[in-house]
Amino acid sequence: MAKEIKELSKLPIEHQSKILEALCKNYQPIEIDDTVYLIPEEVNELIDNLVAQLNDLHTDSNIIGKKED
């Protein structure tokens, strides 16, 4: 059974469609400074990939920076 969202029904049909599409997306929580935000899954994957790349660069710079005896 569907429920009516009264505030949504007052908007033009184009806006209703955009809002409903956004609600259907898969969002992931991310916490920044004790505040939780919901972001699209694709953005969360992008952040994870950037963190992995930074970790790889950090590891590579530690290996390069060490002197062999």
mmCIF file of the N, C-alpha and C atoms, coordinates in Angstrom:
data_MODEL
# 
_entry.id   MODEL 
# 
loop_
_atom_site.group_PDB 
_atom_site.id 
_atom_site.type_symbol 
_atom_site.label_atom_id 
_atom_site.label_alt_id 
_atom_site.label_comp_id 
_atom_site.label_asym_id 
_atom_site.label_entity_id 
_atom_site.label_seq_id 
_atom_site.pdbx_PDB_ins_code 
_atom_site.Cartn_x 
_atom_site.Cartn_y 
_atom_site.Cartn_z 
_atom_site.occupancy 
_atom_site.B_iso_or_equiv 
_atom_site.pdbx_formal_charge 
_atom_site.auth_seq_id 
_atom_site.auth_comp_id 
_atom_site.auth_asym_id 
_atom_site.auth_atom_id 
_atom_site.pdbx_PDB_model_num 
ATOM 1   N N  . MET A 1 1  ? 0.847  -1.176 0.000   1.00 0.00 ? 1  MET A N  1 
ATOM 2   C CA . MET A 1 1  ? 0.000  0.000  0.000   1.00 0.00 ? 1  MET A CA 1 
ATOM 3   C C  . MET A 1 1  ? 0.896  1.245  0.000   1.00 0.00 ? 1  MET A C  1 
ATOM 4   N N  . ALA A 1 2  ? 0.609  2.216  -0.827  1.00 0.00 ? 2  ALA A N  1 
ATOM 5   C CA . ALA A 1 2  ? 1.382  3.447  -0.920  1.00 0.00 ? 2  ALA A CA 1 
ATOM 6   C C  . ALA A 1 2  ? 0.827  4.489  0.040   1.00 0.00 ? 2  ALA A C  1 
ATOM 7   N N  . LYS A 1 3  ? 1.731  5.313  0.554   1.00 0.00 ? 3  LYS A N  1 
ATOM 8   C CA . LYS A 1 3  ? 1.316  6.415  1.411   1.00 0.00 ? 3  LYS A CA 1 
ATOM 9   C C  . LYS A 1 3  ? 1.516  7.718  0.647   1.00 0.00 ? 3  LYS A C  1 
ATOM 10  N N  . GLU A 1 4  ? 0.643  8.648  0.852   1.00 0.00 ? 4  GLU A N  1 
ATOM 11  C CA . GLU A 1 4  ? 0.761  9.948  0.212   1.00 0.00 ? 4  GLU A CA 1 
ATOM 12  C C  . GLU A 1 4  ? 1.659  10.849 1.060   1.00 0.00 ? 4  GLU A C  1 
ATOM 13  N N  . ILE A 1 5  ? 2.564  11.523 0.399   1.00 0.00 ? 5  ILE A N  1 
ATOM 14  C CA . ILE A 1 5  ? 3.385  12.530 1.068   1.00 0.00 ? 5  ILE A CA 1 
ATOM 15  C C  . ILE A 1 5  ? 2.762  13.873 0.709   1.00 0.00 ? 5  ILE A C  1 
ATOM 16  N N  . LYS A 1 6  ? 2.055  14.449 1.654   1.00 0.00 ? 6  LYS A N  1 
ATOM 17  C CA . LYS A 1 6  ? 1.258  15.644 1.368   1.00 0.00 ? 6  LYS A CA 1 
ATOM 18  C C  . LYS A 1 6  ? 2.091  16.803 0.832   1.00 0.00 ? 6  LYS A C  1 
ATOM 19  N N  . GLU A 1 7  ? 3.284  17.009 1.406   1.00 0.00 ? 7  GLU A N  1 
ATOM 20  C CA . GLU A 1 7  ? 4.132  18.107 0.939   1.00 0.00 ? 7  GLU A CA 1 
ATOM 21  C C  . GLU A 1 7  ? 4.557  17.886 -0.509  1.00 0.00 ? 7  GLU A C  1 
ATOM 22  N N  . LEU A 1 8  ? 4.801  16.634 -0.849  1.00 0.00 ? 8  LEU A N  1 
ATOM 23  C CA . LEU A 1 8  ? 5.222  16.298 -2.201  1.00 0.00 ? 8  LEU A CA 1 
ATOM 24  C C  . LEU A 1 8  ? 4.094  16.519 -3.205  1.00 0.00 ? 8  LEU A C  1 
ATOM 25  N N  . SER A 1 9  ? 2.878  16.237 -2.801  1.00 0.00 ? 9  SER A N  1 
ATOM 26  C CA . SER A 1 9  ? 1.741  16.357 -3.713  1.00 0.00 ? 9  SER A CA 1 
ATOM 27  C C  . SER A 1 9  ? 1.443  17.799 -4.096  1.00 0.00 ? 9  SER A C  1 
ATOM 28  N N  . LYS A 1 10 ? 1.978  18.745 -3.339  1.00 0.00 ? 10 LYS A N  1 
ATOM 29  C CA . LYS A 1 10 ? 1.768  20.165 -3.650  1.00 0.00 ? 10 LYS A CA 1 
ATOM 30  C C  . LYS A 1 10 ? 2.721  20.681 -4.725  1.00 0.00 ? 10 LYS A C  1 
ATOM 31  N N  . LEU A 1 11 ? 3.731  19.899 -5.040  1.00 0.00 ? 11 LEU A N  1 
ATOM 32  C CA . LEU A 1 11 ? 4.738  20.322 -6.020  1.00 0.00 ? 11 LEU A CA 1 
ATOM 33  C C  . LEU A 1 11 ? 4.330  19.923 -7.433  1.00 0.00 ? 11 LEU A C  1 
ATOM 34  N N  . PRO A 1 12 ? 4.906  20.594 -8.436  1.00 0.00 ? 12 PRO A N  1 
ATOM 35  C CA . PRO A 1 12 ? 4.649  20.186 -9.827  1.00 0.00 ? 12 PRO A CA 1 
ATOM 36  C C  . PRO A 1 12 ? 5.153  18.758 -10.063 1.00 0.00 ? 12 PRO A C  1 
ATOM 37  N N  . ILE A 1 13 ? 4.562  18.071 -11.020 1.00 0.00 ? 13 ILE A N  1 
ATOM 38  C CA . ILE A 1 13 ? 4.876  16.664 -11.279 1.00 0.00 ? 13 ILE A CA 1 
ATOM 39  C C  . ILE A 1 13 ? 6.354  16.455 -11.599 1.00 0.00 ? 13 ILE A C  1 
ATOM 40  N N  . GLU A 1 14 ? 6.995  17.426 -12.276 1.00 0.00 ? 14 GLU A N  1 
ATOM 41  C CA . GLU A 1 14 ? 8.420  17.292 -12.614 1.00 0.00 ? 14 GLU A CA 1 
ATOM 42  C C  . GLU A 1 14 ? 9.271  17.245 -11.347 1.00 0.00 ? 14 GLU A C  1 
ATOM 43  N N  . HIS A 1 15 ? 8.946  18.104 -10.392 1.00 0.00 ? 15 HIS A N  1 
ATOM 44  C CA . HIS A 1 15 ? 9.689  18.126 -9.132  1.00 0.00 ? 15 HIS A CA 1 
ATOM 45  C C  . HIS A 1 15 ? 9.419  16.862 -8.327  1.00 0.00 ? 15 HIS A C  1 
ATOM 46  N N  . GLN A 1 16 ? 8.181  16.406 -8.358  1.00 0.00 ? 16 GLN A N  1 
ATOM 47  C CA . GLN A 1 16 ? 7.843  15.168 -7.649  1.00 0.00 ? 16 GLN A CA 1 
ATOM 48  C C  . GLN A 1 16 ? 8.685  14.007 -8.185  1.00 0.00 ? 16 GLN A C  1 
ATOM 49  N N  . SER A 1 17 ? 8.803  13.925 -9.499  1.00 0.00 ? 17 SER A N  1 
ATOM 50  C CA . SER A 1 17 ? 9.567  12.840 -10.122 1.00 0.00 ? 17 SER A CA 1 
ATOM 51  C C  . SER A 1 17 ? 11.024 12.892 -9.713  1.00 0.00 ? 17 SER A C  1 
ATOM 52  N N  . LYS A 1 18 ? 11.625 14.078 -9.738  1.00 0.00 ? 18 LYS A N  1 
ATOM 53  C CA . LYS A 1 18 ? 13.038 14.213 -9.367  1.00 0.00 ? 18 LYS A CA 1 
ATOM 54  C C  . LYS A 1 18 ? 13.273 13.831 -7.911  1.00 0.00 ? 18 LYS A C  1 
ATOM 55  N N  . ILE A 1 19 ? 12.381 14.245 -7.049  1.00 0.00 ? 19 ILE A N  1 
ATOM 56  C CA . ILE A 1 19 ? 12.517 13.930 -5.624  1.00 0.00 ? 19 ILE A CA 1 
ATOM 57  C C  . ILE A 1 19 ? 12.384 12.427 -5.396  1.00 0.00 ? 19 ILE A C  1 
ATOM 58  N N  . LEU A 1 20 ? 11.403 11.808 -6.038  1.00 0.00 ? 20 LEU A N  1 
ATOM 59  C CA . LEU A 1 20 ? 11.207 10.372 -5.879  1.00 0.00 ? 20 LEU A CA 1 
ATOM 60  C C  . LEU A 1 20 ? 12.367 9.570  -6.453  1.00 0.00 ? 20 LEU A C  1 
ATOM 61  N N  . GLU A 1 21 ? 12.932 10.016 -7.561  1.00 0.00 ? 21 GLU A N  1 
ATOM 62  C CA . GLU A 1 21 ? 14.115 9.352  -8.117  1.00 0.00 ? 21 GLU A CA 1 
ATOM 63  C C  . GLU A 1 21 ? 15.277 9.427  -7.141  1.00 0.00 ? 21 GLU A C  1 
ATOM 64  N N  . ALA A 1 22 ? 15.467 10.587 -6.532  1.00 0.00 ? 22 ALA A N  1 
ATOM 65  C CA . ALA A 1 22 ? 16.553 10.758 -5.566  1.00 0.00 ? 22 ALA A CA 1 
ATOM 66  C C  . ALA A 1 22 ? 16.355 9.853  -4.353  1.00 0.00 ? 22 ALA A C  1 
ATOM 67  N N  . LEU A 1 23 ? 15.117 9.677  -3.932  1.00 0.00 ? 23 LEU A N  1 
ATOM 68  C CA . LEU A 1 23 ? 14.842 8.822  -2.780  1.00 0.00 ? 23 LEU A CA 1 
ATOM 69  C C  . LEU A 1 23 ? 15.095 7.348  -3.083  1.00 0.00 ? 23 LEU A C  1 
ATOM 70  N N  . CYS A 1 24 ? 15.040 6.979  -4.344  1.00 0.00 ? 24 CYS A N  1 
ATOM 71  C CA . CYS A 1 24 ? 15.245 5.587  -4.731  1.00 0.00 ? 24 CYS A CA 1 
ATOM 72  C C  . CYS A 1 24 ? 16.716 5.214  -4.861  1.00 0.00 ? 24 CYS A C  1 
ATOM 73  N N  . LYS A 1 25 ? 17.593 6.190  -4.898  1.00 0.00 ? 25 LYS A N  1 
ATOM 74  C CA . LYS A 1 25 ? 19.023 5.915  -5.036  1.00 0.00 ? 25 LYS A CA 1 
ATOM 75  C C  . LYS A 1 25 ? 19.562 5.274  -3.764  1.00 0.00 ? 25 LYS A C  1 
ATOM 76  N N  . ASN A 1 26 ? 20.667 4.564  -3.936  1.00 0.00 ? 26 ASN A N  1 
ATOM 77  C CA . ASN A 1 26 ? 21.320 3.913  -2.808  1.00 0.00 ? 26 ASN A CA 1 
ATOM 78  C C  . ASN A 1 26 ? 22.309 4.889  -2.168  1.00 0.00 ? 26 ASN A C  1 
ATOM 79  N N  . TYR A 1 27 ? 21.998 5.335  -0.976  1.00 0.00 ? 27 TYR A N  1 
ATOM 80  C CA . TYR A 1 27 ? 22.849 6.284  -0.277  1.00 0.00 ? 27 TYR A CA 1 
ATOM 81  C C  . TYR A 1 27 ? 23.637 5.595  0.830   1.00 0.00 ? 27 TYR A C  1 
ATOM 82  N N  . GLN A 1 28 ? 24.847 6.080  1.065   1.00 0.00 ? 28 GLN A N  1 
ATOM 83  C CA . GLN A 1 28 ? 25.726 5.541  2.087   1.00 0.00 ? 28 GLN A CA 1 
ATOM 84  C C  . GLN A 1 28 ? 25.987 6.626  3.130   1.00 0.00 ? 28 GLN A C  1 
ATOM 85  N N  . PRO A 1 29 ? 26.061 6.269  4.395   1.00 0.00 ? 29 PRO A N  1 
ATOM 86  C CA . PRO A 1 29 ? 26.373 7.275  5.410   1.00 0.00 ? 29 PRO A CA 1 
ATOM 87  C C  . PRO A 1 29 ? 27.874 7.554  5.464   1.00 0.00 ? 29 PRO A C  1 
ATOM 88  N N  . ILE A 1 30 ? 28.223 8.800  5.694   1.00 0.00 ? 30 ILE A N  1 
ATOM 89  C CA . ILE A 1 30 ? 29.607 9.204  5.918   1.00 0.00 ? 30 ILE A CA 1 
ATOM 90  C C  . ILE A 1 30 ? 29.590 10.206 7.066   1.00 0.00 ? 30 ILE A C  1 
ATOM 91  N N  . GLU A 1 31 ? 30.525 10.057 7.985   1.00 0.00 ? 31 GLU A N  1 
ATOM 92  C CA . GLU A 1 31 ? 30.567 10.945 9.147   1.00 0.00 ? 31 GLU A CA 1 
ATOM 93  C C  . GLU A 1 31 ? 31.737 11.914 8.999   1.00 0.00 ? 31 GLU A C  1 
ATOM 94  N N  . ILE A 1 32 ? 31.434 13.193 9.114   1.00 0.00 ? 32 ILE A N  1 
ATOM 95  C CA . ILE A 1 32 ? 32.445 14.248 9.047   1.00 0.00 ? 32 ILE A CA 1 
ATOM 96  C C  . ILE A 1 32 ? 32.205 15.170 10.225  1.00 0.00 ? 32 ILE A C  1 
ATOM 97  N N  . ASP A 1 33 ? 33.203 15.305 11.077  1.00 0.00 ? 33 ASP A N  1 
ATOM 98  C CA . ASP A 1 33 ? 33.104 16.177 12.256  1.00 0.00 ? 33 ASP A CA 1 
ATOM 99  C C  . ASP A 1 33 ? 31.836 15.894 13.071  1.00 0.00 ? 33 ASP A C  1 
ATOM 100 N N  . ASP A 1 34 ? 31.608 14.629 13.385  1.00 0.00 ? 34 ASP A N  1 
ATOM 101 C CA . ASP A 1 34 ? 30.474 14.190 14.204  1.00 0.00 ? 34 ASP A CA 1 
ATOM 102 C C  . ASP A 1 34 ? 29.105 14.428 13.563  1.00 0.00 ? 34 ASP A C  1 
ATOM 103 N N  . THR A 1 35 ? 29.067 14.730 12.268  1.00 0.00 ? 35 THR A N  1 
ATOM 104 C CA . THR A 1 35 ? 27.805 14.880 11.552  1.00 0.00 ? 35 THR A CA 1 
ATOM 105 C C  . THR A 1 35 ? 27.739 13.801 10.479  1.00 0.00 ? 35 THR A C  1 
ATOM 106 N N  . VAL A 1 36 ? 26.619 13.094 10.411  1.00 0.00 ? 36 VAL A N  1 
ATOM 107 C CA . VAL A 1 36 ? 26.450 12.034 9.423   1.00 0.00 ? 36 VAL A CA 1 
ATOM 108 C C  . VAL A 1 36 ? 25.708 12.588 8.215   1.00 0.00 ? 36 VAL A C  1 
ATOM 109 N N  . TYR A 1 37 ? 26.293 12.359 7.044   1.00 0.00 ? 37 TYR A N  1 
ATOM 110 C CA . TYR A 1 37 ? 25.691 12.781 5.779   1.00 0.00 ? 37 TYR A CA 1 
ATOM 111 C C  . TYR A 1 37 ? 25.390 11.527 4.961   1.00 0.00 ? 37 TYR A C  1 
ATOM 112 N N  . LEU A 1 38 ? 24.344 11.572 4.152   1.00 0.00 ? 38 LEU A N  1 
ATOM 113 C CA . LEU A 1 38 ? 24.052 10.500 3.224   1.00 0.00 ? 38 LEU A CA 1 
ATOM 114 C C  . LEU A 1 38 ? 24.510 10.921 1.841   1.00 0.00 ? 38 LEU A C  1 
ATOM 115 N N  . ILE A 1 39 ? 25.379 10.104 1.250   1.00 0.00 ? 39 ILE A N  1 
ATOM 116 C CA . ILE A 1 39 ? 25.927 10.415 -0.067  1.00 0.00 ? 39 ILE A CA 1 
ATOM 117 C C  . ILE A 1 39 ? 25.655 9.247  -1.008  1.00 0.00 ? 39 ILE A C  1 
ATOM 118 N N  . PRO A 1 40 ? 25.589 9.511  -2.316  1.00 0.00 ? 40 PRO A N  1 
ATOM 119 C CA . PRO A 1 40 ? 25.377 8.418  -3.271  1.00 0.00 ? 40 PRO A CA 1 
ATOM 120 C C  . PRO A 1 40 ? 26.493 7.379  -3.187  1.00 0.00 ? 40 PRO A C  1 
ATOM 121 N N  . GLU A 1 41 ? 26.149 6.145  -3.466  1.00 0.00 ? 41 GLU A N  1 
ATOM 122 C CA . GLU A 1 41 ? 27.115 5.045  -3.396  1.00 0.00 ? 41 GLU A CA 1 
ATOM 123 C C  . GLU A 1 41 ? 28.328 5.311  -4.288  1.00 0.00 ? 41 GLU A C  1 
ATOM 124 N N  . GLU A 1 42 ? 28.103 5.915  -5.464  1.00 0.00 ? 42 GLU A N  1 
ATOM 125 C CA . GLU A 1 42 ? 29.211 6.196  -6.385  1.00 0.00 ? 42 GLU A CA 1 
ATOM 126 C C  . GLU A 1 42 ? 30.218 7.168  -5.772  1.00 0.00 ? 42 GLU A C  1 
ATOM 127 N N  . VAL A 1 43 ? 29.731 8.150  -5.032  1.00 0.00 ? 43 VAL A N  1 
ATOM 128 C CA . VAL A 1 43 ? 30.613 9.123  -4.386  1.00 0.00 ? 43 VAL A CA 1 
ATOM 129 C C  . VAL A 1 43 ? 31.394 8.435  -3.271  1.00 0.00 ? 43 VAL A C  1 
ATOM 130 N N  . ASN A 1 44 ? 30.748 7.546  -2.541  1.00 0.00 ? 44 ASN A N  1 
ATOM 131 C CA . ASN A 1 44 ? 31.424 6.804  -1.485  1.00 0.00 ? 44 ASN A CA 1 
ATOM 132 C C  . ASN A 1 44 ? 32.537 5.933  -2.069  1.00 0.00 ? 44 ASN A C  1 
ATOM 133 N N  . GLU A 1 45 ? 32.273 5.291  -3.211  1.00 0.00 ? 45 GLU A N  1 
ATOM 134 C CA . GLU A 1 45 ? 33.297 4.491  -3.880  1.00 0.00 ? 45 GLU A CA 1 
ATOM 135 C C  . GLU A 1 45 ? 34.466 5.361  -4.341  1.00 0.00 ? 45 GLU A C  1 
ATOM 136 N N  . LEU A 1 46 ? 34.166 6.549  -4.848  1.00 0.00 ? 46 LEU A N  1 
ATOM 137 C CA . LEU A 1 46 ? 35.206 7.474  -5.263  1.00 0.00 ? 46 LEU A CA 1 
ATOM 138 C C  . LEU A 1 46 ? 36.100 7.848  -4.082  1.00 0.00 ? 46 LEU A C  1 
ATOM 139 N N  . ILE A 1 47 ? 35.498 8.156  -2.941  1.00 0.00 ? 47 ILE A N  1 
ATOM 140 C CA . ILE A 1 47 ? 36.257 8.500  -1.738  1.00 0.00 ? 47 ILE A CA 1 
ATOM 141 C C  . ILE A 1 47 ? 37.128 7.322  -1.314  1.00 0.00 ? 47 ILE A C  1 
ATOM 142 N N  . ASP A 1 48 ? 36.557 6.122  -1.308  1.00 0.00 ? 48 ASP A N  1 
ATOM 143 C CA . ASP A 1 48 ? 37.336 4.932  -0.936  1.00 0.00 ? 48 ASP A CA 1 
ATOM 144 C C  . ASP A 1 48 ? 38.530 4.740  -1.854  1.00 0.00 ? 48 ASP A C  1 
ATOM 145 N N  . ASN A 1 49 ? 38.336 4.929  -3.165  1.00 0.00 ? 49 ASN A N  1 
ATOM 146 C CA . ASN A 1 49 ? 39.440 4.786  -4.125  1.00 0.00 ? 49 ASN A CA 1 
ATOM 147 C C  . ASN A 1 49 ? 40.514 5.848  -3.908  1.00 0.00 ? 49 ASN A C  1 
ATOM 148 N N  . LEU A 1 50 ? 40.102 7.072  -3.610  1.00 0.00 ? 50 LEU A N  1 
ATOM 149 C CA . LEU A 1 50 ? 41.080 8.130  -3.346  1.00 0.00 ? 50 LEU A CA 1 
ATOM 150 C C  . LEU A 1 50 ? 41.886 7.842  -2.086  1.00 0.00 ? 50 LEU A C  1 
ATOM 151 N N  . VAL A 1 51 ? 41.241 7.340  -1.053  1.00 0.00 ? 51 VAL A N  1 
ATOM 152 C CA . VAL A 1 51 ? 41.944 6.973  0.174   1.00 0.00 ? 51 VAL A CA 1 
ATOM 153 C C  . VAL A 1 51 ? 42.944 5.857  -0.104  1.00 0.00 ? 51 VAL A C  1 
ATOM 154 N N  . ALA A 1 52 ? 42.562 4.867  -0.889  1.00 0.00 ? 52 ALA A N  1 
ATOM 155 C CA . ALA A 1 52 ? 43.465 3.771  -1.240  1.00 0.00 ? 52 ALA A CA 1 
ATOM 156 C C  . ALA A 1 52 ? 44.678 4.293  -2.006  1.00 0.00 ? 52 ALA A C  1 
ATOM 157 N N  . GLN A 1 53 ? 44.454 5.229  -2.935  1.00 0.00 ? 53 GLN A N  1 
ATOM 158 C CA . GLN A 1 53 ? 45.562 5.807  -3.694  1.00 0.00 ? 53 GLN A CA 1 
ATOM 159 C C  . GLN A 1 53 ? 46.503 6.595  -2.786  1.00 0.00 ? 53 GLN A C  1 
ATOM 160 N N  . LEU A 1 54 ? 45.939 7.346  -1.846  1.00 0.00 ? 54 LEU A N  1 
ATOM 161 C CA . LEU A 1 54 ? 46.771 8.089  -0.898  1.00 0.00 ? 54 LEU A CA 1 
ATOM 162 C C  . LEU A 1 54 ? 47.594 7.145  -0.035  1.00 0.00 ? 54 LEU A C  1 
ATOM 163 N N  . ASN A 1 55 ? 46.991 6.051  0.403   1.00 0.00 ? 55 ASN A N  1 
ATOM 164 C CA . ASN A 1 55 ? 47.726 5.061  1.198   1.00 0.00 ? 55 ASN A CA 1 
ATOM 165 C C  . ASN A 1 55 ? 48.856 4.443  0.387   1.00 0.00 ? 55 ASN A C  1 
ATOM 166 N N  . ASP A 1 56 ? 48.603 4.154  -0.894  1.00 0.00 ? 56 ASP A N  1 
ATOM 167 C CA . ASP A 1 56 ? 49.646 3.611  -1.762  1.00 0.00 ? 56 ASP A CA 1 
ATOM 168 C C  . ASP A 1 56 ? 50.786 4.604  -1.922  1.00 0.00 ? 56 ASP A C  1 
ATOM 169 N N  . LEU A 1 57 ? 50.460 5.885  -2.122  1.00 0.00 ? 57 LEU A N  1 
ATOM 170 C CA . LEU A 1 57 ? 51.503 6.911  -2.254  1.00 0.00 ? 57 LEU A CA 1 
ATOM 171 C C  . LEU A 1 57 ? 52.309 7.037  -0.971  1.00 0.00 ? 57 LEU A C  1 
ATOM 172 N N  . HIS A 1 58 ? 51.634 6.971  0.157   1.00 0.00 ? 58 HIS A N  1 
ATOM 173 C CA . HIS A 1 58 ? 52.320 7.067  1.446   1.00 0.00 ? 58 HIS A CA 1 
ATOM 174 C C  . HIS A 1 58 ? 53.269 5.879  1.627   1.00 0.00 ? 58 HIS A C  1 
ATOM 175 N N  . THR A 1 59 ? 52.802 4.681  1.277   1.00 0.00 ? 59 THR A N  1 
ATOM 176 C CA . THR A 1 59 ? 53.639 3.482  1.386   1.00 0.00 ? 59 THR A CA 1 
ATOM 177 C C  . THR A 1 59 ? 54.829 3.579  0.444   1.00 0.00 ? 59 THR A C  1 
ATOM 178 N N  . ASP A 1 60 ? 54.590 4.013  -0.792  1.00 0.00 ? 60 ASP A N  1 
ATOM 179 C CA . ASP A 1 60 ? 55.671 4.156  -1.766  1.00 0.00 ? 60 ASP A CA 1 
ATOM 180 C C  . ASP A 1 60 ? 56.694 5.184  -1.313  1.00 0.00 ? 60 ASP A C  1 
ATOM 181 N N  . SER A 1 61 ? 56.260 6.284  -0.746  1.00 0.00 ? 61 SER A N  1 
ATOM 182 C CA . SER A 1 61 ? 57.198 7.316  -0.309  1.00 0.00 ? 61 SER A CA 1 
ATOM 183 C C  . SER A 1 61 ? 58.013 6.838  0.884   1.00 0.00 ? 61 SER A C  1 
ATOM 184 N N  . ASN A 1 62 ? 57.452 6.007  1.729   1.00 0.00 ? 62 ASN A N  1 
ATOM 185 C CA . ASN A 1 62 ? 58.205 5.437  2.849   1.00 0.00 ? 62 ASN A CA 1 
ATOM 186 C C  . ASN A 1 62 ? 59.259 4.471  2.352   1.00 0.00 ? 62 ASN A C  1 
ATOM 187 N N  . ILE A 1 63 ? 58.956 3.683  1.329   1.00 0.00 ? 63 ILE A N  1 
ATOM 188 C CA . ILE A 1 63 ? 59.912 2.742  0.775   1.00 0.00 ? 63 ILE A CA 1 
ATOM 189 C C  . ILE A 1 63 ? 61.041 3.498  0.093   1.00 0.00 ? 63 ILE A C  1 
ATOM 190 N N  . ILE A 1 64 ? 60.735 4.513  -0.678  1.00 0.00 ? 64 ILE A N  1 
ATOM 191 C CA . ILE A 1 64 ? 61.728 5.293  -1.406  1.00 0.00 ? 64 ILE A CA 1 
ATOM 192 C C  . ILE A 1 64 ? 62.601 6.077  -0.430  1.00 0.00 ? 64 ILE A C  1 
ATOM 193 N N  . GLY A 1 65 ? 62.008 6.579  0.630   1.00 0.00 ? 65 GLY A N  1 
ATOM 194 C CA . GLY A 1 65 ? 62.743 7.406  1.580   1.00 0.00 ? 65 GLY A CA 1 
ATOM 195 C C  . GLY A 1 65 ? 63.710 6.649  2.467   1.00 0.00 ? 65 GLY A C  1 
ATOM 196 N N  . LYS A 1 66 ? 63.573 5.317  2.578   1.00 0.00 ? 66 LYS A N  1 
ATOM 197 C CA . LYS A 1 66 ? 64.454 4.531  3.437   1.00 0.00 ? 66 LYS A CA 1 
ATOM 198 C C  . LYS A 1 66 ? 65.765 4.249  2.711   1.00 0.00 ? 66 LYS A C  1 
ATOM 199 N N  . LYS A 1 67 ? 66.855 4.348  3.453   1.00 0.00 ? 67 LYS A N  1 
ATOM 200 C CA . LYS A 1 67 ? 68.168 4.056  2.901   1.00 0.00 ? 67 LYS A CA 1 
ATOM 201 C C  . LYS A 1 67 ? 68.543 2.618  3.236   1.00 0.00 ? 67 LYS A C  1 
ATOM 202 N N  . GLU A 1 68 ? 69.156 1.969  2.262   1.00 0.00 ? 68 GLU A N  1 
ATOM 203 C CA . GLU A 1 68 ? 69.641 0.602  2.503   1.00 0.00 ? 68 GLU A CA 1 
ATOM 204 C C  . GLU A 1 68 ? 71.016 0.682  3.117   1.00 0.00 ? 68 GLU A C  1 
ATOM 205 N N  . ASP A 1 69 ? 71.303 -0.250 4.040   1.00 0.00 ? 69 ASP A N  1 
ATOM 206 C CA . ASP A 1 69 ? 72.625 -0.262 4.693   1.00 0.00 ? 69 ASP A CA 1 
ATOM 207 C C  . ASP A 1 69 ? 73.639 -0.981 3.865   1.00 0.00 ? 69 ASP A C  1 
# 
